[in-house]
């Protein structure tokens, strides 16, 4: 028997709530996110730069990094490859999900 995979109505809303609410992040100031594309899983981190160190402009940014392989300094972390979005909704639209 084949069972179709469907998303629950609140699924995307849940991801959006988490990426926009750092107080909910269990590994604050980081939030691990993943994206599944054509058999490849992208790993990323969101970073509450404003809450952690007063930096703005990173609220809808995914850094190409694993939580267990963080660079030792903030400057090295911010220099990592990243995807920057204008809004959290765009981040969700391209497939990033809370891990």
Secondary structure as GFF3:
##gff-version 3
##sequence-region A 1 99
A	DSSP	alpha_helix	11	19	.	.	.	ID=ss1
A	DSSP	three_ten_helix	22	24	.	.	.	ID=ss2
A	DSSP	beta_strand	30	37	.	.	.	ID=ss3
A	DSSP	beta_strand	40	47	.	.	.	ID=ss4
A	DSSP	alpha_helix	49	53	.	.	.	ID=ss5
A	DSSP	beta_strand	61	63	.	.	.	ID=ss6
A	DSSP	three_ten_helix	67	69	.	.	.	ID=ss7
A	DSSP	alpha_helix	74	78	.	.	.	ID=ss8
A	DSSP	beta_strand	82	84	.	.	.	ID=ss9
A	DSSP	alpha_helix	88	93	.	.	.	ID=ss10
A	DSSP	beta_strand	97	98	.	.	.	ID=ss11
###
